[in-house]
Amino acid sequence: MSTRSAKAKPPRAPVPAAAKPRDASAGETSDKLGTVIAKQIEAEVLRGGWTVGQSLGSEQELMQRFKVSRSSLREAIRQLEIHGQVRMVRGVGGGLIVTEKPYQAAERALAIYLELLNAGVDELFEARKIIEPLGARLAAERADDDQLLKLRELVNELDAMPPKLEIVVPQHLAIRNMIGEIAANPALAIFVGALNRYTVEAIAHEIAASFSSRSVADGNAHKRRIVDAIVAQDPSGAEAAMRADLENRHAILRRHFRNRAKRELTDARSLTAYVPTKIHPKLGQIVAMTIAHEIDLRGMAPGDRLGSEPDLLVKYGVSRAVFREAIRILEVHGFVRTRRGHLGGLMVTEPNPSYTIDCAIEFLRASRMNRKHFQEVRNVTAVSSAQLAAERINKPRRAALAAALSAHQASNAGGVTVTARALHALIGDLSGNRALAIFNRVVLELNSGRDAGLPDDVNLAVQSNDTRICEAIMAGDGPLARRRMSEHMADVARWTELGLTVFR
């Protein structure tokens, strides 16, 4: 799978707020029925508390429940199977079986979208250094005795393992995910899980051969320091240890990273060299990533043609089944579409995170994420986004922010909440970090449509706070933007305590 080099590259475009209406004039069509049904089944799994191994019903039962044909249902199931959420089992006692826990489905959707965007190692670790130290701090504050025992067992098992990356990486992942779970914040847990999954699937396996035993041992030692601080109920120590571990991992990965991004994978040997293991994605996912990265590297625009299916099968040297699995992944995330006819083939479209955001939101709503959870994760995404946006401001970004602020200042009554959300979503996009931007979108969209009207004095205060934040960003003053966003988040928390729904 090709991946981006350590040198950061600015995003091709800000992450859009939500699904864009399909434009028939541009030759696009609305979601296929199979995609619609896939989303409905996914939402049912996420909301219904289904456990791994349970059956959602037989093919016939599902056709009747969703009132669709066998072909549409099978297309929906193929899409869900691509993301590992379910699988169809034939025969007595079979049916559509849940194969992943709901949070894993949300993690996977986020991780795959980031990989399709070709987020680089610097961008990834920038987001990790923002998100994961908070998880370590909360874990130290909230861990119970049983959780501490499990953490100790995981780190002791790690020390006993051979110093081989393909063996220890899954254990590192288990420790990090355990810390995310102990933090007891559903949004934080899936964000941490997605970042770790992406690190493993998109980066770590590429350097397995050149990873030294000493590097593995250093990583183990860092994990023990994190766990020791959590066990000692030392939030500041846990946060510092997590940050030090991430700095260490970042430096190692930058040093060893192989720049495969500019190498075209044009034959079967290139692709099948990646044999799926515990830390390798499936071949269909690898082909999807390869195509997405080629679109990025070639600077292709929506409407450009990648080629016909026969030509692309020859180019990538994979079977039709693998190729079509890859195309389903790309279609679900809005990167390509298939056009029929003489001038048809695989066409480039604008990446759309709506599937990813919807998946995360369905899980978070089902997990009964509360105000405290919201504020914890919103504080870190909002404050960091404001600082990064100020540090990376340029003329086009300044103009976009000024336009959004002008619309916000002109709004009144119930419109203030809507324009404030749009403004804060844009600030996340202007951070220049796609992972942070999509996390910011998830949290903002989580309560979209649930806002009550705010008193006039609160509306005015929101607009005043946002104006001060934007002024600092447009001036390129990162520390001041961070301070003003922190002050705004404190006001939001205070208003929420008074019973006002001020979700931004």
N, C-alpha and C positions, 0 to 999 in steps of 0.2 A: 504494500500500500504506500503510495507516495504521501509524504507529509512535508510540512513547511519547515524551513531551516530555522535555526535559533533566532536569526535576525527578525524582529517584529515587522510585520507589514500591515499598513492600515487597512481596515475593513473596506470591502468594495462598496458597501452602502450601509447606512444605519439599519438596524433590525426594524422591520415594520411593526406597527402597533398590534395588528391583528390581521386576520384573513382579509385580503383585498377582494372585492367583487371581481369575478371573472369577466373579462372584457371580450365579448363575442367578436367585436370588430378586430381584435388582435388575433383572432383565430383560436382562442382558448374556449374550453367548454367548462360547464359546471362540474362539481365533484361527481364522479361515477357512483352509481348506486352501491357498488361493492364497497367503496370508500366510506359512504354514509353509514352503511350497516356495520362496517368495521368499527367506526367511531362509537356507534350505539352499543355494540357488544363490549367494547373497551370501557365505556362509561359504566355499564352495568357491573362489570368485574370490579372496577375501582370503587363504586359506591356500595356494592352489595356485600362486601366483606368476604368474598369467596376465598377459600384457602387452596393451596397448591394440591392438586390431585382430584379436586372436585370436578364434576361434569356439569357443563352448562346446558346440556341436552343433546339429543341425537340430531343428525342432520335434518330429518323430517320435522322434528319438534321445533327446531330453530327456523326452518322455512315457514312454518305456520305462525310462529310468534312474531316474526318480522315481516311476514306477508311478502316474501320475495321468492324468486325462482332459485333453482338449484345452482345455476351458473353464477348468479349474483352473490349468493351466500358463499359459494366456494371461493370467489374472488376476495370477499371480505376475510375469510379464514386464511387465505394465503397471505394477505397483508398482515394479519395479526401474528401468524406464525413467523414471519420475517423478523418481527421484533421480539420473538421469544415469549409472548404472553400466553399463548394457547397452542394446542396441537390437536388434530382430529385423530381419534383412535377408532378403528373399525372393529366391528364384531360385538359380541355380547359384553355388556358392561362398559362399552366404549362411549363415544360421544366427543364433544368439544371439551377437552380437559385443560384446566388452568395449570400452567407450568411455571409461572412466576408470581411472586408476591406483588401486590399492587405497587408498592414503593419501587420495586425493581423495574417495573414497566415505565414508571415516570422517569427514573434515572436513565434508563436506556434511551428513551426518546430524546432527552436533553443531550446526552453524550453523543448520540449519532448525529444530531443536528450540528453540534459544534465541530465534529469531525468533517462533516460535509462542507462546512464553512471554511475548513482548512485553518482553524485557529492554531497558531504556532506555540512553541514551547514557552516563550516569554509571556505571551498573552495568557496562556493557561496558568502558569505559575503566579502571575500577577493576581489573577482571580483567586487562586488557592490561598495566597497569603492574606487576602482580604477575608475570605469566608471561614477557613478552617481554624485559625486561632480562636475565633469566637466559639466554635464547637468544643475545643479543648477546655476553654474557660467554663462553659456551661456544664460540661461533663464533670469537671472537678467539683462544681457546686451541687450537682444533682445525683451523682452515682450512689447506688445502694450497695450493700455488702455482696449480694449475688453478682451484680454487674462488675464489681471490682475483682471478684474471684475469677470471673470469666476473662477479664482483661489480662490478669496475671497469667492465666493458663495460656492464652494466645501468645503473649510475649515470651514465655518460657519455652513453648513449642518452637517459636521462631529461632531462639538461640540454639536449639538442638538440631536444626535443619542444616543440610549441606549448603555451603555458600554458592548456590547456583541460582541465577536470577529467575529462571522459569519455575523454581521450587518455592523461593521465598516471596516472590511478588504476590501470589494469591493470599499469603498469610499477612503481608503488609496491608493488603486491601481489606482483609477481614478485620484487622485491628482498627484501621481508620474508619471503616463503616460502623464498627462497634462504638467507637467514640461518638460518631454522629448520632447513633441511636440513643446513647446515654444522655446526650445533650437535650433530648426530649423536646426537640423543635422539629416538627415534620418537614417544614420547608428547608431548614438548614440541613437536615439529614439527606434529602434527595439532592440538594445542590452539592454537598460533599461527595455523595455517592457518584453523581454524574461526573464530577471533575476527576475523581479517582479512576472511574471506569474509562474515561477518555485517556488519561495518562497511560493506563495499562494497555488498552487496545490500540491506541494510535502512536504511542511513542516508545514505551518500555521494551516491547518485543523487538523493536528494530535494532536495539543496541545490546541485545542479550549476549551475543558472541564476544563483545568487547568489554563487558562489564567485569571489573576485577573483583576478586574475593575480598580485598580490602574495602572496596566500595560497599559491598554487601554487608560486611561486618560493621562499618560505620553507620549504615542505615539501621541495622538492628539496635545499635547502642542508642541512637536518637529515639527510636520507638520506646525503648525502656525508660528513657528520661521523661518522655511524655506520660507514660503510664504511671511511673513513680510519683509524678506531680499530681496526677489525678487521684491516685490512692491516698496521697498525703493531704488531700482536700486543699490544694494550693492553686487557686484559679490563675493568679498572675504567673506562677511558675509553669503551669500547664500551657498557658498561652505563649509564653516565651519559648518553651521547649518545642512547641509545634512550629513556631515561626523559624527557629533555628534548623529544625529538620527540613522544612520546606526550602530554606536557603541552601542547605546542603544538597538536597535532591535536585534543585534547579541548576546549581553549578555543575553537578556531575552529568546531568542530562545534556546541558549545553556543550560540555567538553567532549562527550562521546557521540553526540547526535550525528547521524548520517544524513546528509542532505539528499533525500531521494525525490524531493519535490520536482526537480527539473528533469528527471529521468522518465521518459515516456515508456510506459509498460505496454509493449506492443505484441507480445507473444505469450503463449501459454506458460513457458518456463518462468517468465518474470512473475506472473501472478501466482502460479501454483507453488512457487518457492515458499510461500507463506502457508505452512500447514497449520490448520486450526488446532489450537490447544487451549489450555485454561487461560492463557493470556493472549490468544490470537482470536480475532473475529472470524466469522465464517467467510468463505470465498465470495459469496454473493455480496456481502457487506464490503469486502475489499474492492471488488469491481466497482461498486457504487462510489466508494471514496475516490478511486482512481479517476472515474469519469468526472466527478465533481471538482477534483483538483485540476484536471485538464482544462475544464471550463474556466477556472480561476486563472491558471497560468497563461492561457491563450487570450485572456481578456475578452471572452465571448459575452455577448449581450443577449437579453431576451429576444427571441425570434431567430437567432442564429441556428443553423442546422449542424448537428454533430455527425450525422450520417444515417444510412439505412441499417436495419437490423442485420442483414447478411454481411454488410461491410464491417460492422462493428463486432460481429461474432468472429470474423477473421482477424480483425485488429487485436482483440483481447484474448483470442484463443481459448474461449471457454464454451461450455455447452449452452444450448438455448435456455435450458431450465435455470442455470446459474445467472445468465445474462438477464432473464426476465425477473428474477428475484431482485437483482441489482436495480433494475428500472423501477420496480414497485417501491423500493426504498426511496429512490430519488423523486418519484412522483408524489409520494405521501408528504415529503418535505418541500415540495414545490420547486425542485431544481430543473426538472425536465417534464416534457409531455410527448406523447406519441401522436404524430399526425399521419393520417391515412392518405393514400393517393399517390399520384405520379411524383410529385415533389415533396412527398412526405418523408418520414423518418423520425429520428429523435431530435426534438427541438428544445433549445434552452429557454427556461422561464425564470422569473424572478423568485429567488428563495423566499419561502413563506414559513414563518415559525408557528403558524396558528395551530397545526397539529400538535407540535411539541408543547406549546403553552396550554392548550386544552387538556392534554394528557396530565400535565403537572397539576393544573387547577382541579381537575376531577378528583385526583388523589387527595389533594390538600383539603378540599371540601369534605370528602368522605372521612378524612382523619380528624375532623372537627378542630381544625386549627383555630386557636383563640386569639384574643387581642394581644396578649403578652407575646405569643409566638410571632405574631405579625410585627409587632414593634421591634422585637429583637433582631429579626432578619432585615426588616426595612431600614432600621437605623444604619446597619453596616453597608447595605447596598446603596442607600441614598447618599450618605456622607462621602463614601469613597468615590461614587460617580461624580459628585460635584467637584471634588478636588481634581480628579483626572480630567474632567471636562475642561476645567480652567487651565490645566497644564498643557492641554492639547488643542486649545482653541485656535482657529484660523479664520480667515475672512468668510468662507462659505458657512462654516459652523456658526460663526457669530451672527450672520444674517438669518440663519434658520432659527436660532435661539431668540433673536430679537422679534421675529415674526410671531413665534409661539407666545412670547411674553406679551406682545401687543394684543393678541387675541384674548389672552387670559385677563389682562387689565380691562378689556372692554366688556367682559362677561359680567352677568349679575344673577342674583338669586341662585336657583339650582344649577345654572351654567358654570358657576365658579368651580364646583367640584370636578366637572368634566374637563374644563380647560386646564385646571391644576394637574389632573392626572396626565393629560397629554403633554404638558410641559415637563413634568418629572420623568415621564417615559423618554422624552427627547434628551434630557440631561443624561440619562443612562446610556443612550445611544452615542452621545457625544463623548462619553468616557473613552471611546476607542477600544474598548474591551468587549468582544462579542459575548463572552460567557457572563460577565457582570451585567451586560445590557439585557440579556434574555432572562436572567434571574430577577432583575429589576422589573421587567415586564410581567413576569409571572405574579409577583407580589402585588403589583399595581392592579392587574386584571382580576385578581382573586376576588375582590369585592366590587367589581364593576357592576353597575346597575343596582347596587344595594344602598346607595347613599341617600340619606335623608336630607331635607333642606336644612341649611345652616343659618343661624341668626346673622343679621346684617353685620354686627360687629366682628364676628368670626370670619365671615367672607372677606371683609376689609383687611383683617389681620393676615389671612392667608395670602391675599394679593400683595400686601406690603412685604411679607416675608419672602415671597417668591421673587419679587422685584429686587430685593437686596441680594438674594442668592445669585440671580442672573447677572446683576451688575458686577459682582465679584468674579463670576465665571468669564464674562466678556472682557473684563480687565486683565484676565490671565493670572489672577491671584489665587493660587491653589489653597494655601492655608486659610485665607479669609473665606473662600467659598465653603471650605470644610466647616469652619466655625459657624457660619450663618446657616448651613444646612443642619448642623447639630442643634442649633437654637430652635430651628423650625420643628425638628423632630420632637424636641422637648415640649413645644407648644402643642403639637399634635397629641402627644401622650396626655397632656393636661386636659385638653378638650375631650379626649376619649374618656377620661375618668369622670368628666361631668355628664357623660352619657351621650355625647355627640358623635356621630359616625363620620370621622374625618380620616378616611383611608387614602393616603398619598404615599 
